[in-house]
Amino acid sequence: MFTSTVLPASMWRYTELASSLFQKCLMFAGVLFVLALAGVQSGNPTMLGGLKFLMPTSEEVALDDELDVEDIDPSAETLNARMRGAMDYVSRRYRVSAEALEPIFATAQATGRQLHLDPLLIIAVIGIESRFNPFSESDFGAKGLMQVVPRFHQDKLPEAADQAAFLNPVINVQVGAKVLKESIRRNGGLENGLQQFGGAVGDPGRRYATKVLAEKQRLEQAVQHLRANGATQASAATLAKAG
């Protein structure tokens, strides 16, 4: 004699519901995989960025860890020759004293090193955003050297810092650099990241990114020019001694 088990009607309904949910999860995972594959093959950063919001990855966790910038003491940071040359150029171009610029450049150098960002890119953004006015404020409420919007980036402030911290040049550069790094990573590249940082994602001409990169190129050229002049003067001094 064989016995048979008859499940109650409610149990059948739960079983069918679980099966249906499982099938939908499999379909959703399949769609995500196809979209991700298409994004990789087409190089579409927008598609990949959208998937990141749907399904967090270990890369995003690494990004959060990477944005943990250590406390910086600008007075303990020695500017390298590249940054010192750029500072000389900025001082002359924007008519700002080197003494006022040095902590800004020291913070950009230290923060850039920690975030793996070119410090001259940070300096270029400052030039475009505020022309090195630490008390600059836009109509939209963006503040300081890198024009950080406080209501969007409270989480990036040091502990116990208040709203006035956004006008602190050192803290503003640290926070602004974090925002810039995050924008670059989330948008799949430098130009797209700059466009988001500048609030100009919808601009097909990428004018904001173009302005920042042109400013960075001017800084690089100024550094090279100073190096060339230094080499020429050194050679002239050597020849004078030999004569």
N, C-alpha and C positions, 0 to 999 in steps of 0.2 A: 504494500500500500504506500502510495506516495502522498506526502503532505504538501500543501501549497500555502504560501504566505500571502495574504491579501492586505495590502497597505490601505490605510484609511484615505479617503478622498483628499483630506487636507495635506497629508504627506506627499501624495502625488503632485499636488499643486506646488509645494515647496521644492520638490525635486525638479519639476519642469522649469520653475523660476530660476533655480540655481544653474541648470543646464543652459538656459537662455542667456543669463548673465555671463557665463563662462565663454559662450560663443561670441558674444559682443566684445568681451575683453580681447579675445584672440583676433577678431577683426580689427579692433582699434590698434592693437600692437602691430598688425600687418600694415595698416595704413601709415603709421608712424615710421616704420622701417622703409617703406617705399618712398615717402616724402624725404626722409633723411638721405637715402641713396640718391634721389634726384637732386637734392640740394648740393651734395658733395660733387656730383658729376657736372652740375651746371655752375658751380661756384657761387651760388646764390646765398649771400650772407643773411638776407632777410628771412628766407625760408628756414634756415638753420637757427636763426635767432628766435623765431617763433616757436620752434620745437623745444628750445631750452626752457621756455616758460611752461610748456606742457609737461615736460619730463626732466627734472633736474638731473644734472650729471656730476660726476666726480670733478670735472673741470671747473664747474661753478663753485664747488666747495674749495678747490684749490685757489680760485680767484679771490674768494673771501679771505682766505688765509694770507694770500699775497698782499692784500690791501692793508694788512696790519702794519702800519708804519711806526717804527720806534720813535720815541721822543728825540727831538733834534735840538741841539744847542749850536746855533749858528756861529757863536764865538769860538767853538772848538773845531770848526770845519775850515780847513785850509783850501782855498780855491786853487784849482789847477790852472795851467797856463791858458788853456782853451777858454775856461770860464772867466778868467781875469781879462783876457782880450775882449771877450764879448761884453763884459761889464764896462770896459773903457769906451766901447762903441756906444752902448746904451746911454752912458752918462752924457756923452757929447750930443747924441741925437735927441734925447728926450729932456736934456738939461736938468738932470737929477744928479745930486752929488754922489760920488763914489761911496762915501761913508754910509749914506742912506741905502744904497743899492747892495752893499756887501752882504748883509744878513739875508736879503732876498735871494741873491745868487748862491749863497752858502746853503740855504734851505732847498733851493731847486737842485743843487748838486747832490746833496745827501738824500733827498727824497727820490730823485731820479735813479740813484744807485740802488735804493731799496726796492723800488717798484719796477726796475728794469725799463725805465723811460729815459730817452735822451734829455738831459737837463736843458739843452738849448731849445727843445720843443716846448718845455714848460715856460721858458723865458719868452719865446715867441708868442705863446698864448697870452701871457701877461701884457706884452706890448700891444697886441690887438685889442684885448678886452678892456684894459684900464689905462694904458700908457703910463704904467708904473705909479698910478695914484692909489695908495692903499685905502683911501676913504671914498673911492668911487662907488656910486650906487645908481642902478638903472631904474627906469619907470616900472619894470617888472619885479623889482625888489632884489635883484642880484647885487651882491656886495663884494667890495674889496678887489685885490689885485687880479684874481682870476674870475671875478664876477660869479661867485657861488650863490645859489638861491637857498637861503637858510631852511625854508620849510621842507625842502626835498632832501636835505643832507645833514639833518641833526645827528643821525647815527654815526657820522664820520668825525664828529668833534671829540676831543679828548674828554675824559671823565671830568665832571664838575665844571665844565666850560659853559658860559652863558652866551646869549645872543651877541654880545659885544665881541666875542672871540672871532667872529667872521671878519671883523675889521683889523684883527691882529695879523700883520703881514706874514709871520711865520706859520701860524695856524691856517690862514687862508690858502697859502701855497700848498701846504700839506693836504688839506681837504680837496682843493682844486685838482691837484695831481692825482689823487685817488679817483675823483670823478672822471678825469680824463682817461686814466688807465682802464677803468670799468667800461667806459664808452667804447674804447678801441676794441677791447676783448669781446664785448657783447655784440658789436656790429661787424666783426670779422675783418677789420683792417683799419689802417691809420686814417684814410680820408673819410670813410664812413663814420668812424669814431669821432673825428673832429666835427663833422656835420651835426651829429647828435649833441655833442658838447656845446656847440654854438646855437642849438635850437633851430637848426636849418635842415632837418632831415628831408623835407619835401622840396628842396632846391635842386633841380636837376643839373644846374650849372656848377654846383659845389663851390660857390664863391667864398664861403667862410673858410673851408679847408685850403683853398687856393691862397687866401690872404695870409693865413698862419704859416703855410709852408714857404711862401715868398719871404715872410719876415725871418723865418729860420734860415733861409738861404742867405739873406743879407747879413745875418749874424755870422754865419760860417765864412762868408767872403771877407768880412771885417777881421775875423781872427786870422785868416790866411794872409791878409794884407799886412797886419801887424807882425806876423811871423817873418814875412818876406823883408819888411823894413828892418826888423831886428837882425836878421841874417846879414843884410847889406851893411848895416852899421858895424856889426862885429867884424866883417871882412875888412871894412875901411880902417877900423882901429888896428887890426892885425897888420895891414899894409903900412900904416903910419909908424907902427913900432919897428917894423922891419926896415923901413927907410931911415 
